[in-house]
């Protein structure tokens, strides 16, 4: 029997786990978040979507990361989650911040189809793109792009260098290696025309590992669109 089958958490268990890390959500959001967790873990038995298959990891990593991002997002903004995998942080944002206009993209078709199935089953207000984010940005514009664990800072900046006219801001969740990644990006000249700042710092509950959220903007783009 797998760990997820053996555990079988309930919405009450999730509510308790959220309370333990100081997160308060309306009951309907907790219920929907628990349904997402359940469906995600069910699909994870067939295709690798997440390593966070305990309630502690789901809350301490997936939910905490997503809600730290949510604190930085003004109401009704258009958000694109880059390389969403199993839906983190995009679908959690859609659940906990229904005011946001959330889209998620995933270039691996098998995963994208699963995310579409999850969105359909839970009737989530999110649009799913089964392609690379660069392709989406050729057709749509967004206020903010968000990502967690997708690639190094240098890779991400190279990907989106031609597309700053299609969005205003990048918000990237990074771990302790973010300073090294910033140094590499500077060495490669990728930050010359951009502004990078540390928008948030927080400790992951239980592990006490430090995470940061980096905000990257283009002064020219912000001036033109603001």
Secondary structure, 3 states (H helix, E strand, C coil): CCHHHHHCCCHHHHHHHHHHCCCCCCHHHHHHHHHHHHHHHHHHCCCCCCCCCCHHHHHHHHHHHHHHHHCCCCCCCEEEECCCCCCCCHHHHHHHCCCCEEEEECCCHHHHHHHHHHHHHHCCCEEEECCCHHHHHCCCCEEEEEEECCCCHHHHHHHHHHHHHHEEEEEEEECCCHHHHHHHHHHCCCCCCCEEEEEEEEECCCCCCEEEEEEEECHHHHHHHC
